Amino acid sequence: MTSTPRTQGATIWLTGLPSAGKTTIARLLGDRLKAEGHRVEVLDGDEIRRFLSAGLGFSRADRDTNVQRIGLVSEVLARNGVLSVVPVIAPYADSRDAVRARHEKSSTPYLEVHVATPVEVCSARDVKGLYAQQAAGELTGLTGVDDPYEEPADPSLVLRTQEQTPRESADAVHALLAERGLV
């Protein structure tokens, strides 16, 4: 007899600086969850910005709008049995709090994971070349450098990616999901 996976959804929001490792961890976690038979969607912040939030800039209001759009999509997916993994910076605490409140209102599980990689490590990784562009004066408003990043006050989990591999980080998130009865 084959067991069927749970249909309980949840949002797993990975917040942190650019080049912290959010997307890498999200993809590894998503692959593992899919292999286990779960319904999973990774809502990559860059992809969402290109399509769902096309036309938005990087002002505080636009960043808030982007986060709220992603939060809505994620909550709807999670409410309908999907494990929604969201690697999105979401630099402002009030924006993340509004997303959390949306989930609480619908009794949908929401886990906030702080990918707490120091800016120096992120700058050295510089996956998209943003830190180099900022240092050269070609870019302003880089989160954590010349635009604020408000660290979560009470995250469900803190990952220090400078101290562990991406796989170890993804495994830590999976362990949290198991501990909460979500996988």
Summary of the structure (lengths in Angstrom):
residues: 183
radius of gyration: 16.1
end to end distance: 19.3
largest distance: 61.5
contacts: 574
relative contact order: 0.22
helix: 44%
strand: 14%
